[in-house]
């Protein structure tokens, strides 16, 4: 794993809550792959879940399944 950044820096750059960022850094939570790629693109820090991927693989996966912040996702009740 690359050098770990502070959870506040991770939260600010990735647009996630500080508590969630802290859990990711401390290994209590594993981010979904799109979020792990988003984090890498914003911070240059690779979570263990994507550490073995090349930049080309990461770019392909990001194009196929991009990260959508929670506040930008359609409401579940609207999908019904």
C-alpha positions in Angstrom: 0.0 0.0 0.0 1.2 3.5 -0.8 1.8 6.0 2.0 -1.4 6.7 3.9 -2.8 10.2 3.9 -4.6 11.8 6.8 -8.3 11.0 7.1 -9.2 14.7 7.0 -7.2 15.2 3.7 -8.8 12.1 2.3 -12.3 13.3 3.3 -11.8 16.7 1.8 -10.3 15.6 -1.5 -12.6 12.6 -2.1 -15.8 14.3 -0.9 -16.6 11.8 1.8 -17.3 12.2 5.5 -14.3 12.3 7.8 -15.6 9.4 9.8 -15.9 7.2 6.7 -12.4 8.3 5.6 -11.0 7.4 9.0 -12.7 3.9 8.7 -11.2 3.4 5.3 -7.7 4.4 6.4 -7.9 2.2 9.5 -9.1 -0.8 7.6 -12.5 -0.9 9.3 -14.3 -0.4 6.0 -13.4 -1.3 2.4 -14.6 1.3 -0.1 -16.5 0.0 -3.1 -14.1 -0.2 -6.1 -15.5 2.9 -7.8 -14.9 4.9 -4.6 -11.4 3.4 -4.2 -10.6 4.5 -7.8 -12.1 8.0 -7.1 -9.9 8.2 -4.0 -6.8 7.3 -6.0 -7.6 9.8 -8.7 -8.1 12.6 -6.2 -5.3 11.7 -3.7 -2.8 9.4 -5.5 -3.4 6.9 -2.6 -4.3 3.3 -3.6 -6.4 1.4 -1.2 -5.3 -2.3 -0.9 -8.4 -3.3 -2.9 -7.0 -1.7 -6.0 -3.3 -1.8 -5.2 -2.5 -4.5 -7.8 -4.2 -2.7 -10.6 -2.3 -0.8 -13.3 -3.2 2.8 -14.1 -4.6 1.5 -17.4 -6.9 -1.0 -15.6 -8.0 1.7 -13.2 -8.8 4.1 -16.1 -10.9 1.3 -17.8 -12.8 0.4 -14.6 -13.5 4.1 -13.9 -14.9 4.5 -17.4 -17.1 1.4 -17.0 -18.3 2.1 -13.4 -17.7 5.7 -12.3 -18.1 6.8 -8.8 -21.3 8.8 -8.1 -21.4 10.7 -4.8 -24.3 9.8 -2.6 -25.8 13.3 -3.0 -25.9 12.9 -6.8 -27.5 9.5 -6.8 -31.2 9.2 -7.7 -33.4 8.7 -4.7 -34.5 5.0 -4.3 -38.1 6.1 -4.1 -37.8 7.8 -7.5 -36.5 4.6 -9.1 -39.7 2.7 -8.3 
